């Protein structure tokens, strides 16, 4: 009999469900919440309400696409952190209720671990490897020695890379979320047109808050003498600031590649879908003769397939949890 696991991901503003069968992803449904765009950021209370409304339909669609019935499920998994408290509770409560009703095991998965292993979904596990995890809430470089042994080598001390992208986009008056817009406009600009200050910090840390402030002052100064400065230079501005943001991260990554001697590299998180980052890392991997594992675009954003992949590994080793297993909004990797 096949091992079919239903995985649920509701850590932020995407309602997701996936079915994995004997290690193969059969479905990966993502329902994005559009309501937050008008507020310029995710509103936690609205996010929880949207999950509550959408989750049953998303789960049903996932089952139908995988051609699996509730009766054929071997276990149910859920994201227990980090994330928004209310959103996590919706997914956890649904998973626990389903586990109880069907009398099947319950599996809790760390959202960050999901991103770390996203590239392994189609390539399989190969240890050790380095992962650059870049999202709206986290930016870090981790060394992965086994499925249960993950060490943080470097991380941001303030804003995450995705958060910096969105704040910089807001300064320019771009829509939320701004990361994709900046990435798109950057392709048409000159990345060396404008210069920005570099933060000098230890090898195990990154920082973006100072750059955000410097960028705001840069825009204000130039807009005082030219009201149409942003409009007339938008492509070059986006190309220049993106180059600086990505170069900040990549310099740290190159240091740790040399320091550890590890030759397998992957990326994870929402910003991992950034084409500028992918191209930069591809060039570095070629120059340093690294194996570069790139997740599918659908596995970079918040999704349940990455949760399902981790859940299957836990299922094989009997790592189940009880119904009193708590969610943890501030969970670390």
Phi, psi and omega in degrees: 000137181290151174266105180252122181241131173266126179245140182237133180231116180220044186284334182222250186244019174240127178266118190227147175214145182214150173244128173242133182235113181051041176088359181251126178287121180261336179204153179207090185263129179234123177245106183275140181272115183276344188298335186284340183303323183289345180257356179074017181170169184284129176262111187307314182297318179294323179299314180298318180296319180295321177298316182300322181282322189270332190304313180303320180290320180295319178296317180297318178296322180295317178296317182295318181294327180274351184058045179235139177261162176305321183295341182264003181284139178263336180194165175230136182239155179212157174278126181251004175154169349283172181158195178280133187305307182296320180295317178298320181297323180298311180294319181294317181295318178297313182296317180295319180297318181292319178300317180293315183295323183265352181058050179236158183300154179245133183235129178256133184235138175284124181304320181293322176296325176303313179296320181299320184264006183301323181289342182276350184302317182258352183247345183084169182276131178218109185254154352276163173212160175258142177233129171266107182261114184228118181214190179285341182243345184215143173219117182201160173246124182236150174257123183250108182265334176199178182298331183249005181238097182234123182243131177280122179264326184204141177207161180288146179263356180217246182294144170282163182299315180297323178295319178298318177304311184294322179290321178293320177298320180296322178299326180273358180081019179277159182289159176266142350284141190268347184302313181294325181293315179299316180300319181292314181291330182298331181297336184262359186246178179260113185289349180253010183292318182236144181251147178227152184293147178256132180277125176270117186210161184298161186295340181263013182222153171228156179213138180234348184295323179294322178295321178300317179294317179298322180293318179299316179294323177299314180294315181298316182297313183287330180286337178292326180264344180213101184299335181259022184302312181296312182300318184281343185233017189304318182293315180292323178297312181296318180296318183291314182289324177295317179302318181292315179301310183291323180296326177300316181287315185295324178300318178295319181296316180299320178301314184284334173296314180291321183294320184269334183076009180285136187250007176243129185230140173220170178229159179203161181102166184302322181287348178294346177274354179296122185291327178297318179293316181300317181293319180297316181289326177297319179295317180296317180299321179292316181294322184263004179057053179257153169274117184252112181262115184251121179293155171300153180305320183291344178264357178276313177293169175302128183204162182268346179297320179292328176290320179296319180299313178294322180297322180296319177297320179291322180299318182297334181254007177070030180272082181254163179235163178272172182289345179268009179295121187274151170281157182220097182301334183252022181304138177260169181285000000 
